[in-house]
């Protein structure tokens, strides 16, 4: 029975972390300059962030050397 509890809490923890990361990704891609969540207030410089994103090189993708017949 202890194993089931460990699996349950591992699943809940990883799901919550995944949800937080997904929300952070959505918030980063949004173009809102002022964000108010409860007592947290964030003011972003959107034009500077866009310029920074455009200057970064794209992440390298692994090449697939195998060929399909």
N, C-alpha and C positions, 0 to 999 in steps of 0.2 A: 504494500500500500504506500510505503514511503517513496518508491520509485515513481508512482503515478503523480504524487504531489510535486516531486522535483521536475518532472516533465511538464506539468501544468505551469509551474512558475517560470520555467525556462521559456515556454511558449508565450506566456503573457508578457514577460520582460522583453523578448525579442520583437513581439508585435508592437508594443508601446514605443520602443526605440525606432522601429521602422516607420511608424506613424509620425513621430516627431521629425525624422529625417525627410519624409515626404512633404510635410507641411513647411519645413525650412526651404526645401527646393522650390515649392510653389511661391513662397514669400519672396525668395531671391529673384525669381523670374518675373514677378509682378512689377508694374511700373508705378506703384504708389510711392509718393515721396514722404507722406506722413502716415504713420501707423500707430494706433492706440489700442492696446490690449490690456484690459484691467488697469493696473497702475504702471504699466510699461509704455513709454512713449519713444518712438524711434523716428528720426528724421534722416532721410537718405538723400544723397546727391546722385540722382539717376543719370544725368549726362556723363559724369565722371566714371560711374560704374560701367556704362555702355562702352565708353572709350577704352577702359581697362580690359573688358571682355574681348573687344575687337583686336587689341594688341597681342593678346596671348595666343600662342600657336595652338592649333588643334591637337588634341591628344592623339598619339600614334596608335594606329589599329594594327593588330597582328595580321601578318599576311598568311593566307592559306595557300601553302605550296602544293597541296595535294590536288590533283586534277580528277574530275569526274569523267567517266567514259560513258 
